[in-house]
Amino acid sequence: MPKTVQIRDLDDDVYAGLARRAAEAGLSVPELLRGEAARLAARPSVTEWLERTRRRSAPVGRAEVLAALDEHRGAWPDAGR
């Protein structure tokens, strides 16, 4: 069953920005917020995303990444100058 959410005390400039975006998309503010809420709910939290990425094994190691960066950047300038 659908739920109702009410947001109080929005600053005028925040509501104006939401109204502008909704109008640009041909939506009402509630329709815009309903879509944004669904999109937000479908995304993992930062904590969940970090946990997932930590579990992945990388095809290349740290040394290979650093070597590729060094190759791309070129030689380091002389430190003795």
Protein Blocks (a to p, Z undefined) as FASTA:
>chain_A
ZZddddehiafklmmmmmmmmmmnopafklmmmmmmmmmmmpccfklmmmmmmmpccfbd
fklmmmmmmmmnopaddfkZZ
